[in-house]
Amino acid sequence: MNTLTQIIERYDDEEFLKADGFDDAVIGVCHLSRRLIYSYAKCIEILVVEEGMEVIDAIEHLSYNVINSYVGEKTPIWCVDYN
């Protein structure tokens, strides 16, 4: 069971805004805002391994098309981690 599944089960009364294709990159939830927290490093890995992107292209895609998109108060949190 991945982290996202555990969060959804624990917070069954909450609606979370998810980033498509990055379910395995969820590392937690903000206790106060109830927003999902994604691992930046895991998102890059997903784009490289599953989508076949070069690392630089994955970084650019994630930065411009995903992270910088504001979609309301439930916009996910992006954690720049060093895993």
Phi and psi restraints in degrees (range 20) as a CNS / XPLOR table:
assign (resid 1 and name C) (resid 2 and name N)
       (resid 2 and name CA) (resid 2 and name C) 1.0 -81.2 20.0 2
assign (resid 2 and name N) (resid 2 and name CA)
       (resid 2 and name C) (resid 3 and name N) 1.0 170.9 20.0 2
assign (resid 2 and name C) (resid 3 and name N)
       (resid 3 and name CA) (resid 3 and name C) 1.0 -60.7 20.0 2
assign (resid 3 and name N) (resid 3 and name CA)
       (resid 3 and name C) (resid 4 and name N) 1.0 -40.9 20.0 2
assign (resid 3 and name C) (resid 4 and name N)
       (resid 4 and name CA) (resid 4 and name C) 1.0 -60.4 20.0 2
assign (resid 4 and name N) (resid 4 and name CA)
       (resid 4 and name C) (resid 5 and name N) 1.0 -44.4 20.0 2
assign (resid 4 and name C) (resid 5 and name N)
       (resid 5 and name CA) (resid 5 and name C) 1.0 -60.6 20.0 2
assign (resid 5 and name N) (resid 5 and name CA)
       (resid 5 and name C) (resid 6 and name N) 1.0 -42.8 20.0 2
assign (resid 5 and name C) (resid 6 and name N)
       (resid 6 and name CA) (resid 6 and name C) 1.0 -62.3 20.0 2
assign (resid 6 and name N) (resid 6 and name CA)
       (resid 6 and name C) (resid 7 and name N) 1.0 -42.0 20.0 2
assign (resid 6 and name C) (resid 7 and name N)
       (resid 7 and name CA) (resid 7 and name C) 1.0 -64.6 20.0 2
assign (resid 7 and name N) (resid 7 and name CA)
       (resid 7 and name C) (resid 8 and name N) 1.0 -46.4 20.0 2
assign (resid 7 and name C) (resid 8 and name N)
       (resid 8 and name CA) (resid 8 and name C) 1.0 -61.7 20.0 2
assign (resid 8 and name N) (resid 8 and name CA)
       (resid 8 and name C) (resid 9 and name N) 1.0 -38.2 20.0 2
assign (resid 8 and name C) (resid 9 and name N)
       (resid 9 and name CA) (resid 9 and name C) 1.0 -68.1 20.0 2
assign (resid 9 and name N) (resid 9 and name CA)
       (resid 9 and name C) (resid 10 and name N) 1.0 -40.8 20.0 2
assign (resid 9 and name C) (resid 10 and name N)
       (resid 10 and name CA) (resid 10 and name C) 1.0 -71.8 20.0 2
assign (resid 10 and name N) (resid 10 and name CA)
       (resid 10 and name C) (resid 11 and name N) 1.0 -38.2 20.0 2
assign (resid 10 and name C) (resid 11 and name N)
       (resid 11 and name CA) (resid 11 and name C) 1.0 -108.4 20.0 2
assign (resid 11 and name N) (resid 11 and name CA)
       (resid 11 and name C) (resid 12 and name N) 1.0 56.9 20.0 2
assign (resid 11 and name C) (resid 12 and name N)
       (resid 12 and name CA) (resid 12 and name C) 1.0 -65.9 20.0 2
assign (resid 12 and name N) (resid 12 and name CA)
       (resid 12 and name C) (resid 13 and name N) 1.0 -14.6 20.0 2
assign (resid 12 and name C) (resid 13 and name N)
       (resid 13 and name CA) (resid 13 and name C) 1.0 -94.0 20.0 2
assign (resid 13 and name N) (resid 13 and name CA)
       (resid 13 and name C) (resid 14 and name N) 1.0 -0.9 20.0 2
assign (resid 13 and name C) (resid 14 and name N)
       (resid 14 and name CA) (resid 14 and name C) 1.0 -100.1 20.0 2
assign (resid 14 and name N) (resid 14 and name CA)
       (resid 14 and name C) (resid 15 and name N) 1.0 151.2 20.0 2
assign (resid 14 and name C) (resid 15 and name N)
       (resid 15 and name CA) (resid 15 and name C) 1.0 -109.5 20.0 2
assign (resid 15 and name N) (resid 15 and name CA)
       (resid 15 and name C) (resid 16 and name N) 1.0 123.9 20.0 2
assign (resid 15 and name C) (resid 16 and name N)
       (resid 16 and name CA) (resid 16 and name C) 1.0 -107.0 20.0 2
assign (resid 16 and name N) (resid 16 and name CA)
       (resid 16 and name C) (resid 17 and name N) 1.0 144.4 20.0 2
assign (resid 16 and name C) (resid 17 and name N)
       (resid 17 and name CA) (resid 17 and name C) 1.0 -92.9 20.0 2
assign (resid 17 and name N) (resid 17 and name CA)
       (resid 17 and name C) (resid 18 and name N) 1.0 119.6 20.0 2
assign (resid 17 and name C) (resid 18 and name N)
       (resid 18 and name CA) (resid 18 and name C) 1.0 -107.2 20.0 2
assign (resid 18 and name N) (resid 18 and name CA)
       (resid 18 and name C) (resid 19 and name N) 1.0 149.0 20.0 2
assign (resid 18 and name C) (resid 19 and name N)
       (resid 19 and name CA) (resid 19 and name C) 1.0 -90.4 20.0 2
assign (resid 19 and name N) (resid 19 and name CA)
       (resid 19 and name C) (resid 20 and name N) 1.0 118.7 20.0 2
assign (resid 19 and name C) (resid 20 and name N)
       (resid 20 and name CA) (resid 20 and name C) 1.0 -56.0 20.0 2
assign (resid 20 and name N) (resid 20 and name CA)
       (resid 20 and name C) (resid 21 and name N) 1.0 131.3 20.0 2
assign (resid 20 and name C) (resid 21 and name N)
       (resid 21 and name CA) (resid 21 and name C) 1.0 86.7 20.0 2
assign (resid 21 and name N) (resid 21 and name CA)
       (resid 21 and name C) (resid 22 and name N) 1.0 -1.1 20.0 2
assign (resid 21 and name C) (resid 22 and name N)
       (resid 22 and name CA) (resid 22 and name C) 1.0 -120.2 20.0 2
assign (resid 22 and name N) (resid 22 and name CA)
       (resid 22 and name C) (resid 23 and name N) 1.0 26.7 20.0 2
assign (resid 22 and name C) (resid 23 and name N)
       (resid 23 and name CA) (resid 23 and name C) 1.0 -56.1 20.0 2
assign (resid 23 and name N) (resid 23 and name CA)
       (resid 23 and name C) (resid 24 and name N) 1.0 -38.3 20.0 2
assign (resid 23 and name C) (resid 24 and name N)
       (resid 24 and name CA) (resid 24 and name C) 1.0 -75.1 20.0 2
assign (resid 24 and name N) (resid 24 and name CA)
       (resid 24 and name C) (resid 25 and name N) 1.0 -5.3 20.0 2
assign (resid 24 and name C) (resid 25 and name N)
       (resid 25 and name CA) (resid 25 and name C) 1.0 -97.2 20.0 2
assign (resid 25 and name N) (resid 25 and name CA)
       (resid 25 and name C) (resid 26 and name N) 1.0 -1.1 20.0 2
assign (resid 25 and name C) (resid 26 and name N)
       (resid 26 and name CA) (resid 26 and name C) 1.0 -70.7 20.0 2
assign (resid 26 and name N) (resid 26 and name CA)
       (resid 26 and name C) (resid 27 and name N) 1.0 128.1 20.0 2
assign (resid 26 and name C) (resid 27 and name N)
       (resid 27 and name CA) (resid 27 and name C) 1.0 -116.0 20.0 2
assign (resid 27 and name N) (resid 27 and name CA)
       (resid 27 and name C) (resid 28 and name N) 1.0 -6.4 20.0 2
assign (resid 27 and name C) (resid 28 and name N)
       (resid 28 and name CA) (resid 28 and name C) 1.0 172.4 20.0 2
assign (resid 28 and name N) (resid 28 and name CA)
       (resid 28 and name C) (resid 29 and name N) 1.0 -170.5 20.0 2
assign (resid 28 and name C) (resid 29 and name N)
       (resid 29 and name CA) (resid 29 and name C) 1.0 -138.5 20.0 2
assign (resid 29 and name N) (resid 29 and name CA)
       (resid 29 and name C) (resid 30 and name N) 1.0 141.6 20.0 2
assign (resid 29 and name C) (resid 30 and name N)
       (resid 30 and name CA) (resid 30 and name C) 1.0 -75.1 20.0 2
assign (resid 30 and name N) (resid 30 and name CA)
       (resid 30 and name C) (resid 31 and name N) 1.0 122.7 20.0 2
assign (resid 30 and name C) (resid 31 and name N)
       (resid 31 and name CA) (resid 31 and name C) 1.0 -62.5 20.0 2
assign (resid 31 and name N) (resid 31 and name CA)
       (resid 31 and name C) (resid 32 and name N) 1.0 -36.8 20.0 2
assign (resid 31 and name C) (resid 32 and name N)
       (resid 32 and name CA) (resid 32 and name C) 1.0 -80.4 20.0 2
assign (resid 32 and name N) (resid 32 and name CA)
       (resid 32 and name C) (resid 33 and name N) 1.0 -48.2 20.0 2
assign (resid 32 and name C) (resid 33 and name N)
       (resid 33 and name CA) (resid 33 and name C) 1.0 -94.2 20.0 2
assign (resid 33 and name N) (resid 33 and name CA)
       (resid 33 and name C) (resid 34 and name N) 1.0 -10.9 20.0 2
assign (resid 33 and name C) (resid 34 and name N)
       (resid 34 and name CA) (resid 34 and name C) 1.0 58.0 20.0 2
assign (resid 34 and name N) (resid 34 and name CA)
       (resid 34 and name C) (resid 35 and name N) 1.0 39.8 20.0 2
assign (resid 34 and name C) (resid 35 and name N)
       (resid 35 and name CA) (resid 35 and name C) 1.0 -105.3 20.0 2
assign (resid 35 and name N) (resid 35 and name CA)
       (resid 35 and name C) (resid 36 and name N) 1.0 143.2 20.0 2
assign (resid 35 and name C) (resid 36 and name N)
       (resid 36 and name CA) (resid 36 and name C) 1.0 -68.5 20.0 2
assign (resid 36 and name N) (resid 36 and name CA)
       (resid 36 and name C) (resid 37 and name N) 1.0 147.0 20.0 2
assign (resid 36 and name C) (resid 37 and name N)
       (resid 37 and name CA) (resid 37 and name C) 1.0 -114.7 20.0 2
assign (resid 37 and name N) (resid 37 and name CA)
       (resid 37 and name C) (resid 38 and name N) 1.0 125.2 20.0 2
assign (resid 37 and name C) (resid 38 and name N)
       (resid 38 and name CA) (resid 38 and name C) 1.0 -108.8 20.0 2
assign (resid 38 and name N) (resid 38 and name CA)
       (resid 38 and name C) (resid 39 and name N) 1.0 144.2 20.0 2
assign (resid 38 and name C) (resid 39 and name N)
       (resid 39 and name CA) (resid 39 and name C) 1.0 -81.8 20.0 2
assign (resid 39 and name N) (resid 39 and name CA)
       (resid 39 and name C) (resid 40 and name N) 1.0 120.7 20.0 2
assign (resid 39 and name C) (resid 40 and name N)
       (resid 40 and name CA) (resid 40 and name C) 1.0 -59.7 20.0 2
assign (resid 40 and name N) (resid 40 and name CA)
       (resid 40 and name C) (resid 41 and name N) 1.0 -44.8 20.0 2
assign (resid 40 and name C) (resid 41 and name N)
       (resid 41 and name CA) (resid 41 and name C) 1.0 -62.4 20.0 2
assign (resid 41 and name N) (resid 41 and name CA)
       (resid 41 and name C) (resid 42 and name N) 1.0 -41.0 20.0 2
assign (resid 41 and name C) (resid 42 and name N)
       (resid 42 and name CA) (resid 42 and name C) 1.0 -68.7 20.0 2
assign (resid 42 and name N) (resid 42 and name CA)
       (resid 42 and name C) (resid 43 and name N) 1.0 -35.4 20.0 2
assign (resid 42 and name C) (resid 43 and name N)
       (resid 43 and name CA) (resid 43 and name C) 1.0 -63.4 20.0 2
assign (resid 43 and name N) (resid 43 and name CA)
       (resid 43 and name C) (resid 44 and name N) 1.0 -43.3 20.0 2
assign (resid 43 and name C) (resid 44 and name N)
       (resid 44 and name CA) (resid 44 and name C) 1.0 -61.3 20.0 2
assign (resid 44 and name N) (resid 44 and name CA)
       (resid 44 and name C) (resid 45 and name N) 1.0 -44.5 20.0 2
assign (resid 44 and name C) (resid 45 and name N)
       (resid 45 and name CA) (resid 45 and name C) 1.0 -59.7 20.0 2
assign (resid 45 and name N) (resid 45 and name CA)
       (resid 45 and name C) (resid 46 and name N) 1.0 -42.4 20.0 2
assign (resid 45 and name C) (resid 46 and name N)
       (resid 46 and name CA) (resid 46 and name C) 1.0 -61.1 20.0 2
assign (resid 46 and name N) (resid 46 and name CA)
       (resid 46 and name C) (resid 47 and name N) 1.0 -44.9 20.0 2
assign (resid 46 and name C) (resid 47 and name N)
       (resid 47 and name CA) (resid 47 and name C) 1.0 -65.1 20.0 2
assign (resid 47 and name N) (resid 47 and name CA)
       (resid 47 and name C) (resid 48 and name N) 1.0 -37.0 20.0 2
assign (resid 47 and name C) (resid 48 and name N)
       (resid 48 and name CA) (resid 48 and name C) 1.0 -73.6 20.0 2
assign (resid 48 and name N) (resid 48 and name CA)
       (resid 48 and name C) (resid 49 and name N) 1.0 -50.0 20.0 2
assign (resid 48 and name C) (resid 49 and name N)
       (resid 49 and name CA) (resid 49 and name C) 1.0 -76.2 20.0 2
assign (resid 49 and name N) (resid 49 and name CA)
       (resid 49 and name C) (resid 50 and name N) 1.0 -48.9 20.0 2
assign (resid 49 and name C) (resid 50 and name N)
       (resid 50 and name CA) (resid 50 and name C) 1.0 -87.1 20.0 2
assign (resid 50 and name N) (resid 50 and name CA)
       (resid 50 and name C) (resid 51 and name N) 1.0 -29.8 20.0 2
assign (resid 50 and name C) (resid 51 and name N)
       (resid 51 and name CA) (resid 51 and name C) 1.0 -102.7 20.0 2
assign (resid 51 and name N) (resid 51 and name CA)
       (resid 51 and name C) (resid 52 and name N) 1.0 -8.1 20.0 2
assign (resid 51 and name C) (resid 52 and name N)
       (resid 52 and name CA) (resid 52 and name C) 1.0 73.2 20.0 2
assign (resid 52 and name N) (resid 52 and name CA)
       (resid 52 and name C) (resid 53 and name N) 1.0 21.1 20.0 2
assign (resid 52 and name C) (resid 53 and name N)
       (resid 53 and name CA) (resid 53 and name C) 1.0 -80.7 20.0 2
assign (resid 53 and name N) (resid 53 and name CA)
       (resid 53 and name C) (resid 54 and name N) 1.0 154.0 20.0 2
assign (resid 53 and name C) (resid 54 and name N)
       (resid 54 and name CA) (resid 54 and name C) 1.0 -73.6 20.0 2
assign (resid 54 and name N) (resid 54 and name CA)
       (resid 54 and name C) (resid 55 and name N) 1.0 155.1 20.0 2
assign (resid 54 and name C) (resid 55 and name N)
       (resid 55 and name CA) (resid 55 and name C) 1.0 -56.9 20.0 2
assign (resid 55 and name N) (resid 55 and name CA)
       (resid 55 and name C) (resid 56 and name N) 1.0 -46.4 20.0 2
assign (resid 55 and name C) (resid 56 and name N)
       (resid 56 and name CA) (resid 56 and name C) 1.0 -63.1 20.0 2
assign (resid 56 and name N) (resid 56 and name CA)
       (resid 56 and name C) (resid 57 and name N) 1.0 -37.4 20.0 2
assign (resid 56 and name C) (resid 57 and name N)
       (resid 57 and name CA) (resid 57 and name C) 1.0 -69.1 20.0 2
assign (resid 57 and name N) (resid 57 and name CA)
       (resid 57 and name C) (resid 58 and name N) 1.0 -37.4 20.0 2
assign (resid 57 and name C) (resid 58 and name N)
       (resid 58 and name CA) (resid 58 and name C) 1.0 -64.8 20.0 2
assign (resid 58 and name N) (resid 58 and name CA)
       (resid 58 and name C) (resid 59 and name N) 1.0 -42.2 20.0 2
assign (resid 58 and name C) (resid 59 and name N)
       (resid 59 and name CA) (resid 59 and name C) 1.0 -62.9 20.0 2
assign (resid 59 and name N) (resid 59 and name CA)
       (resid 59 and name C) (resid 60 and name N) 1.0 -45.7 20.0 2
assign (resid 59 and name C) (resid 60 and name N)
       (resid 60 and name CA) (resid 60 and name C) 1.0 -63.3 20.0 2
assign (resid 60 and name N) (resid 60 and name CA)
       (resid 60 and name C) (resid 61 and name N) 1.0 -45.6 20.0 2
assign (resid 60 and name C) (resid 61 and name N)
       (resid 61 and name CA) (resid 61 and name C) 1.0 -61.7 20.0 2
assign (resid 61 and name N) (resid 61 and name CA)
       (resid 61 and name C) (resid 62 and name N) 1.0 -47.5 20.0 2
assign (resid 61 and name C) (resid 62 and name N)
       (resid 62 and name CA) (resid 62 and name C) 1.0 -62.8 20.0 2
assign (resid 62 and name N) (resid 62 and name CA)
       (resid 62 and name C) (resid 63 and name N) 1.0 -43.5 20.0 2
assign (resid 62 and name C) (resid 63 and name N)
       (resid 63 and name CA) (resid 63 and name C) 1.0 -64.4 20.0 2
assign (resid 63 and name N) (resid 63 and name CA)
       (resid 63 and name C) (resid 64 and name N) 1.0 -48.6 20.0 2
assign (resid 63 and name C) (resid 64 and name N)
       (resid 64 and name CA) (resid 64 and name C) 1.0 -85.9 20.0 2
assign (resid 64 and name N) (resid 64 and name CA)
       (resid 64 and name C) (resid 65 and name N) 1.0 -33.4 20.0 2
assign (resid 64 and name C) (resid 65 and name N)
       (resid 65 and name CA) (resid 65 and name C) 1.0 -102.7 20.0 2
assign (resid 65 and name N) (resid 65 and name CA)
       (resid 65 and name C) (resid 66 and name N) 1.0 -15.7 20.0 2
assign (resid 65 and name C) (resid 66 and name N)
       (resid 66 and name CA) (resid 66 and name C) 1.0 -121.1 20.0 2
assign (resid 66 and name N) (resid 66 and name CA)
       (resid 66 and name C) (resid 67 and name N) 1.0 -63.6 20.0 2
assign (resid 66 and name C) (resid 67 and name N)
       (resid 67 and name CA) (resid 67 and name C) 1.0 -64.1 20.0 2
assign (resid 67 and name N) (resid 67 and name CA)
       (resid 67 and name C) (resid 68 and name N) 1.0 -39.7 20.0 2
assign (resid 67 and name C) (resid 68 and name N)
       (resid 68 and name CA) (resid 68 and name C) 1.0 -84.0 20.0 2
assign (resid 68 and name N) (resid 68 and name CA)
       (resid 68 and name C) (resid 69 and name N) 1.0 8.3 20.0 2
assign (resid 68 and name C) (resid 69 and name N)
       (resid 69 and name CA) (resid 69 and name C) 1.0 -91.5 20.0 2
assign (resid 69 and name N) (resid 69 and name CA)
       (resid 69 and name C) (resid 70 and name N) 1.0 119.1 20.0 2
assign (resid 69 and name C) (resid 70 and name N)
       (resid 70 and name CA) (resid 70 and name C) 1.0 -96.9 20.0 2
assign (resid 70 and name N) (resid 70 and name CA)
       (resid 70 and name C) (resid 71 and name N) 1.0 122.8 20.0 2
assign (resid 70 and name C) (resid 71 and name N)
       (resid 71 and name CA) (resid 71 and name C) 1.0 -125.0 20.0 2
assign (resid 71 and name N) (resid 71 and name CA)
       (resid 71 and name C) (resid 72 and name N) 1.0 33.7 20.0 2
assign (resid 71 and name C) (resid 72 and name N)
       (resid 72 and name CA) (resid 72 and name C) 1.0 108.3 20.0 2
assign (resid 72 and name N) (resid 72 and name CA)
       (resid 72 and name C) (resid 73 and name N) 1.0 -177.3 20.0 2
assign (resid 72 and name C) (resid 73 and name N)
       (resid 73 and name CA) (resid 73 and name C) 1.0 -66.4 20.0 2
assign (resid 73 and name N) (resid 73 and name CA)
       (resid 73 and name C) (resid 74 and name N) 1.0 -14.6 20.0 2
assign (resid 73 and name C) (resid 74 and name N)
       (resid 74 and name CA) (resid 74 and name C) 1.0 -99.0 20.0 2
assign (resid 74 and name N) (resid 74 and name CA)
       (resid 74 and name C) (resid 75 and name N) 1.0 13.5 20.0 2
assign (resid 74 and name C) (resid 75 and name N)
       (resid 75 and name CA) (resid 75 and name C) 1.0 -53.6 20.0 2
assign (resid 75 and name N) (resid 75 and name CA)
       (resid 75 and name C) (resid 76 and name N) 1.0 130.1 20.0 2
assign (resid 75 and name C) (resid 76 and name N)
       (resid 76 and name CA) (resid 76 and name C) 1.0 -59.9 20.0 2
assign (resid 76 and name N) (resid 76 and name CA)
       (resid 76 and name C) (resid 77 and name N) 1.0 160.8 20.0 2
assign (resid 76 and name C) (resid 77 and name N)
       (resid 77 and name CA) (resid 77 and name C) 1.0 -99.2 20.0 2
assign (resid 77 and name N) (resid 77 and name CA)
       (resid 77 and name C) (resid 78 and name N) 1.0 137.6 20.0 2
assign (resid 77 and name C) (resid 78 and name N)
       (resid 78 and name CA) (resid 78 and name C) 1.0 -111.8 20.0 2
assign (resid 78 and name N) (resid 78 and name CA)
       (resid 78 and name C) (resid 79 and name N) 1.0 115.7 20.0 2
assign (resid 78 and name C) (resid 79 and name N)
       (resid 79 and name CA) (resid 79 and name C) 1.0 -95.8 20.0 2
assign (resid 79 and name N) (resid 79 and name CA)
       (resid 79 and name C) (resid 80 and name N) 1.0 118.0 20.0 2
assign (resid 79 and name C) (resid 80 and name N)
       (resid 80 and name CA) (resid 80 and name C) 1.0 -82.4 20.0 2
assign (resid 80 and name N) (resid 80 and name CA)
       (resid 80 and name C) (resid 81 and name N) 1.0 102.0 20.0 2
assign (resid 80 and name C) (resid 81 and name N)
       (resid 81 and name CA) (resid 81 and name C) 1.0 -111.0 20.0 2
assign (resid 81 and name N) (resid 81 and name CA)
       (resid 81 and name C) (resid 82 and name N) 1.0 168.9 20.0 2
assign (resid 81 and name C) (resid 82 and name N)
       (resid 82 and name CA) (resid 82 and name C) 1.0 -125.7 20.0 2
assign (resid 82 and name N) (resid 82 and name CA)
       (resid 82 and name C) (resid 83 and name N) 1.0 50.3 20.0 2
